[in-house]
Amino acid sequence: MPYKEIPLSGQFSCSELSNTAMFYTESRNGAIIQLGVRLFSDPIRKAYDPVIISFIERLWAELLLRKTIQGQSSLLKEYGVRIVLGGYPLGSGSFKKLSQAVDLINSMNSLTITTGGTEIDVFMRNANGETLHIYIPASRDLLFQYDKKEHEELMITELAETKERYTCTAPSATNLSATSNGLLVSGGECYMIDSLKNDIFFTKNRSVLFDENYPEESMRNLLMGAINESKLEGRVLDIRLHAYNKDLKGIKIPMTNFLGYMQKQGFKFYSGSLGHNGEKCQCLLAMYHPVYNYLHILSVSFLPQDLVSQKSVIIKSDLSTFIPQHNIKNLFQEK
Amino acid sequence: MRIQKLLLSATLAFFAVVANAQLDVVRFTIQDGISDPALKASVENSASVLLSTLNATVIAGKSKIKFEKDKEMLFTKDGRKCLDEMWASSAMMCPVSQVTEKGISMQNGIVQVRNIPITVLAADDDNCEQELVICFNENGQIDNIMIALEEHRYLDVINAQISVKDFHRRQAIVDFVENFRTAYNRKDIDYINNVFSDNALIITGKVVKIDKKKQDLTAQSLNNEQIQYQKSTKEEYINNLKKCFKNNSYINLIFDDIEVMRHPKRDDIFGVTLKQHWNSSNYSDVGYLFLMINFEDEQNPSIQVRTWQPDKYNGKPLPRDEVFSLDMFNI
């Protein structure tokens, strides 16, 4: 089909492929961002993770373009994806053709998507008890239609425009343990290392800590979403980007908008202290996405009085984005 | 936590004295997923021996895992090494006597079994109960063993003393490596040209067939492939890459098994070893990529050494100790 005949959005038939193959597109700002086989109904597309659903539909289009089972298996191997029908991977046992999987998708009465590990399991079952699993590596690079450069540029554009605001999660002062500097702390779940945690710090009176005498713990509370939004008033992050595109300029963004945007993305937040640089304290916020297995890292550098200043404060920070985590075997290899 | 560990050790020592010999035995059964009866039996036997031996080693309080000579055959070389490395991180045991799991068929005849309960003795209370994943080759030999959780959680257990600063720096290395990979997929030759140091050492391994006629009889009976290494300059490498980009409409590079090592004396020099899957319109291969990265200028890190080696020759995986790493270069 000539490229010019592909509509920017909506559904269309592609005569070069199987007659049952219905293609659809999604567009943004006049550009096609997704081209795939329409496998799932609108209610399913709304109810489940659109990134995973879109990936499967995009993958299906690529598979249909490969006419032989060998070609399709080769593509699946390249992507690390397994399609397993009734216990058999594509091309083995009774699973001879991709269309058998489509039959099950069309007749399914339950769909479960299990995420949170290194592999996503999309599990479908029909009324006859027949099952279909699609196992997908939990990798941002595979799941999204953008490469790292495009994704970074998109995110920076969104950040510059976002109106999202920080939400205080109002942590409860339960299961507290004492720290060595006389504070109380909750949380304790760490990311990779013991000193990077989802800790929230409390005073001896069990109120959430926000005190310039404890600047690092207070900043960590703020980054973790434990402090009332009013404390962020006038705080602006001056972000230096560490991106693929070296020409991408840094941005200045109110802290409430930056953290609000990140809070909406489904990250798990972990914070830690980077120590001091002269008079300035340095803290790190690691934002880990458990479904797509990547990390954003924000480091901030600030003076203790910046926390409580009544004036506007610019906080110097560095941001690295979309750091893959699924393919790390050992980050701390030593000999 | 330490008290609990002591109690556990004492309990195990007690068991060693009074319990009968069956206490350590674990029976592993495949419920479904493997249709070949011989492979199923091999997998069941290998897993049962492994889990029983883990328990026996813990109960006996031994520091190293030893198998009877005929049982060593249940492992590939890589599988055995993997077990030793895991054991070096922590002793572990299987807390149940019967495990029934399904087999999962992977590519190339590999079978994986998951969800095997395991107690990691070096871990704290929140992390000691884990699940083991065992990979078997097409003969039912154990080829790989993993803890079935995200790498970052497993490392929680092992890396308790690492600073946030070190974590940040090493994640920056992973970020740099991902940008490097992205540049190949985008065919961004300028980016690649910029990240290589002008004096970069570039070594590429190539599997070559040995001419058997020129060898004596003894040599002929041995392996007939070897890896030849070719050194090239940055200019030569970039020119070859330009041709490659031109000849391939599509390139999809995938990096796996990334390992980051810092130079013992230079804080700004890092070595990264990884498995590279090269997929392109005309060609695909798998090999080990090693990069020595100078991070002195954090905004503009540069690659000083790049090596590539095939992952297999003579039909066998490249031994891990032959894969280039930071400690093989004098800096």
HADDOCK unambig.tbl for C-alpha pairs under 7 A between the chains (distance, minus, plus):
assign (segid A and resid 87 and name CA) (segid B and resid 33 and name CA) 6.59 0.50 0.50
assign (segid A and resid 117 and name CA) (segid B and resid 149 and name CA) 6.77 0.50 0.50
assign (segid A and resid 117 and name CA) (segid B and resid 150 and name CA) 6.19 0.50 0.50
assign (segid A and resid 118 and name CA) (segid B and resid 150 and name CA) 6.20 0.50 0.50
assign (segid A and resid 147 and name CA) (segid B and resid 182 and name CA) 7.00 0.50 0.50
assign (segid A and resid 148 and name CA) (segid B and resid 182 and name CA) 6.73 0.50 0.50
assign (segid A and resid 191 and name CA) (segid B and resid 152 and name CA) 6.35 0.50 0.50
assign (segid A and resid 191 and name CA) (segid B and resid 153 and name CA) 6.86 0.50 0.50
assign (segid A and resid 191 and name CA) (segid B and resid 156 and name CA) 6.82 0.50 0.50
assign (segid A and resid 192 and name CA) (segid B and resid 152 and name CA) 4.49 0.50 0.50
assign (segid A and resid 192 and name CA) (segid B and resid 153 and name CA) 5.91 0.50 0.50
assign (segid A and resid 192 and name CA) (segid B and resid 155 and name CA) 5.43 0.50 0.50
assign (segid A and resid 192 and name CA) (segid B and resid 156 and name CA) 4.66 0.50 0.50
assign (segid A and resid 193 and name CA) (segid B and resid 156 and name CA) 5.29 0.50 0.50
assign (segid A and resid 193 and name CA) (segid B and resid 159 and name CA) 5.75 0.50 0.50
assign (segid A and resid 193 and name CA) (segid B and resid 160 and name CA) 5.60 0.50 0.50
assign (segid A and resid 193 and name CA) (segid B and resid 162 and name CA) 6.19 0.50 0.50
assign (segid A and resid 194 and name CA) (segid B and resid 156 and name CA) 6.59 0.50 0.50
assign (segid A and resid 194 and name CA) (segid B and resid 160 and name CA) 4.97 0.50 0.50
assign (segid A and resid 194 and name CA) (segid B and resid 161 and name CA) 6.90 0.50 0.50
assign (segid A and resid 195 and name CA) (segid B and resid 163 and name CA) 6.58 0.50 0.50
assign (segid A and resid 195 and name CA) (segid B and resid 164 and name CA) 6.31 0.50 0.50
assign (segid A and resid 196 and name CA) (segid B and resid 164 and name CA) 6.54 0.50 0.50
assign (segid A and resid 244 and name CA) (segid B and resid 179 and name CA) 5.72 0.50 0.50
assign (segid A and resid 272 and name CA) (segid B and resid 164 and name CA) 6.27 0.50 0.50
assign (segid A and resid 273 and name CA) (segid B and resid 164 and name CA) 6.58 0.50 0.50
assign (segid A and resid 274 and name CA) (segid B and resid 164 and name CA) 5.87 0.50 0.50
assign (segid A and resid 274 and name CA) (segid B and resid 165 and name CA) 5.54 0.50 0.50
assign (segid A and resid 323 and name CA) (segid B and resid 174 and name CA) 6.68 0.50 0.50
assign (segid A and resid 323 and name CA) (segid B and resid 175 and name CA) 5.07 0.50 0.50
assign (segid A and resid 327 and name CA) (segid B and resid 255 and name CA) 6.82 0.50 0.50
assign (segid A and resid 327 and name CA) (segid B and resid 256 and name CA) 4.72 0.50 0.50
assign (segid A and resid 327 and name CA) (segid B and resid 257 and name CA) 5.37 0.50 0.50
assign (segid A and resid 327 and name CA) (segid B and resid 258 and name CA) 6.01 0.50 0.50
assign (segid A and resid 328 and name CA) (segid B and resid 256 and name CA) 6.96 0.50 0.50
assign (segid A and resid 328 and name CA) (segid B and resid 257 and name CA) 5.43 0.50 0.50
assign (segid A and resid 328 and name CA) (segid B and resid 258 and name CA) 4.58 0.50 0.50
assign (segid A and resid 328 and name CA) (segid B and resid 259 and name CA) 6.51 0.50 0.50
assign (segid A and resid 329 and name CA) (segid B and resid 151 and name CA) 6.72 0.50 0.50
assign (segid A and resid 329 and name CA) (segid B and resid 257 and name CA) 4.51 0.50 0.50
assign (segid A and resid 329 and name CA) (segid B and resid 258 and name CA) 5.08 0.50 0.50
assign (segid A and resid 329 and name CA) (segid B and resid 259 and name CA) 5.56 0.50 0.50
assign (segid A and resid 330 and name CA) (segid B and resid 258 and name CA) 6.46 0.50 0.50
assign (segid A and resid 330 and name CA) (segid B and resid 259 and name CA) 4.60 0.50 0.50
assign (segid A and resid 330 and name CA) (segid B and resid 260 and name CA) 6.38 0.50 0.50
assign (segid A and resid 331 and name CA) (segid B and resid 170 and name CA) 6.66 0.50 0.50
assign (segid A and resid 331 and name CA) (segid B and resid 259 and name CA) 5.59 0.50 0.50
assign (segid A and resid 331 and name CA) (segid B and resid 260 and name CA) 4.96 0.50 0.50
assign (segid A and resid 332 and name CA) (segid B and resid 260 and name CA) 5.98 0.50 0.50
assign (segid A and resid 332 and name CA) (segid B and resid 261 and name CA) 6.28 0.50 0.50
assign (segid A and resid 333 and name CA) (segid B and resid 259 and name CA) 6.27 0.50 0.50
assign (segid A and resid 333 and name CA) (segid B and resid 260 and name CA) 5.64 0.50 0.50
assign (segid A and resid 333 and name CA) (segid B and resid 261 and name CA) 4.84 0.50 0.50
assign (segid A and resid 334 and name CA) (segid B and resid 261 and name CA) 5.88 0.50 0.50
